[in-house]
Amino acid sequence: MTYAIVYNSRGGNTKLVAEGLQKALAEAGAEATLTELTTGAVAEASKAVAQADTVLAGFWTDKGSCTPEMAELLDRLHGKRLFLFGTAGFGGEPAYFERILTGVEEKLPQDATYLGGAMCQGKMGPAVRARYEAKLVDKPGDARIEAMIANFDAALEHPNAADIDAIAAAAKDALGL
């Protein structure tokens, strides 16, 4: 069985998880290539994972889903076994992560085999907190905005070693390693 990890990462969270996943697979005896999917490089990423039987595709959450580039790449992975992993700045709830994974799974070709997926929270850039704080100025004491700021602060600790270990464990289980 041959494995490839392909990911796109805006702030470095998904890259960190992808690198940890590659290391965990190697420790389990499964070597995996690692390819970053960058803007405008879907064709190159497709070539990089073409020889793999199994692709582990990682994404940062963009408006509740994967990026358009990742969606385009996933659509090209005909006949592949696929494991999805991702990071999301908002939330941390398993149900939220499952909704994201289900939506991304729907982007897979019908002849692909979905093996499962796992996600974790990831830190967000400081501009996000500034945007939340600006909203709070307009609506002082707004519980929803205060919760968004609290979530931002909690996300600063992620992804951490426990997050990476959990995603690696889910991947190894899905891959039968």
Secondary structure, DSSP 8 states (H G I E B T S, - for coil): --EEEEE--SSSHHHHHHHHHHHHHHHTT--EEEEE--TT-HHHHHHHHTT-SEEEEEEE-BTTB--HHHHHHHHT-TT-EEEEEEEESS---HHHHHHHHHHHHTTS-TTSEEEEEEEEE----HHHHHHHHHHHHHSTT-HHHHHHHHHHHHHTT-S-HHHHHHHHHHHHHHHT-
